[in-house]
C-alpha cells in the first residue's frame, strides 16, 4: 500500500481517540508503511498500527471497541 493511499486523517483521529487512554501519545508527525503494519511517529514517541485498524477508523470508527482502544494505547512507546 502506498503512503498516499492511506487516509492520514484516520490516523490522526485514531491518535486523538487513543490520547483519552494515554495522555503521553502526543501529536501526529509522520507515518511509514511496512509489510507488518504502519509506524506512526508523534511529537513524543511512536506507535504501530495494523492497516486494518486504520481502515476501520476510516470506514466505521464505532466498530473499534473501547477495549481495543485501551490495548492500542498501551502499545505507545515514548521516545
C-alpha positions as CSV (number, residue, x, y, z in Angstrom):
1,X,0.0,0.0,0.0
2,X,1.3,3.4,-0.9
3,X,1.5,6.1,1.8
4,X,-0.6,8.4,-0.3
5,X,-3.5,5.9,-0.4
6,X,-3.7,5.6,3.4
7,X,-6.1,8.3,4.9
8,X,-3.8,10.3,7.2
9,X,-6.8,12.0,8.9
10,X,-8.0,8.5,10.0
11,X,-4.6,8.0,11.7
12,X,-4.9,11.5,13.4
13,X,-8.4,10.7,14.5
14,X,-7.2,7.4,16.0
15,X,-4.4,9.1,17.9
16,X,-6.9,11.6,19.3
17,X,-9.1,8.7,20.5
18,X,-6.1,6.9,22.0
19,X,-5.0,10.0,23.8
20,X,-8.0,9.6,26.1
21,X,-6.4,6.5,27.4
22,X,-2.7,7.5,27.2
23,X,-2.1,11.3,27.5
24,X,1.6,10.8,26.5
25,X,0.8,10.0,22.9
26,X,1.3,13.5,21.5
27,X,0.5,14.9,18.1
28,X,0.8,13.3,14.7
29,X,4.1,13.9,12.9
30,X,4.5,11.3,10.2
31,X,3.9,7.6,9.3
32,X,5.6,4.8,7.4
33,X,4.0,1.8,5.9
34,X,5.7,-1.6,6.3
35,X,4.6,-5.2,5.5
36,X,3.9,-5.7,9.2
37,X,1.8,-2.5,9.7
38,X,2.1,1.2,10.0
39,X,4.5,3.0,12.3
40,X,3.2,6.4,13.4
41,X,5.6,9.0,14.8
42,X,4.2,11.5,17.2
43,X,5.6,14.5,19.0
44,X,6.5,12.3,21.9
45,X,7.2,8.8,20.5
46,X,5.7,6.2,18.2
47,X,3.0,3.6,17.9
48,X,2.5,0.7,15.5
49,X,-0.9,0.1,14.0
50,X,-2.2,-2.6,11.7
51,X,-3.6,-1.4,8.4
52,X,-6.9,-2.9,9.3
53,X,-7.4,-0.8,12.4
54,X,-6.7,2.4,10.4
55,X,-9.2,1.2,7.7
56,X,-11.8,0.5,10.4
57,X,-11.2,4.0,11.8
58,X,-11.8,5.4,8.3
59,X,-14.8,3.3,7.4
60,X,-16.6,2.8,10.8
61,X,-15.0,4.2,13.9
62,X,-17.7,2.9,16.1
63,X,-16.7,-0.6,15.2
64,X,-13.5,-0.1,17.3
65,X,-14.3,-1.1,20.9
66,X,-13.2,0.7,24.0
67,X,-11.1,-2.3,25.0
68,X,-9.3,-2.3,21.6
69,X,-8.5,1.4,22.1
70,X,-7.1,0.7,25.6
71,X,-5.0,-2.1,24.2
72,X,-3.7,0.1,21.4
73,X,-2.9,3.0,23.7
74,X,-0.7,0.7,25.7
75,X,1.4,0.0,22.6
76,X,2.7,3.6,22.5
77,X,6.4,3.9,23.0
78,X,7.7,7.2,24.4
79,X,11.0,8.5,22.9
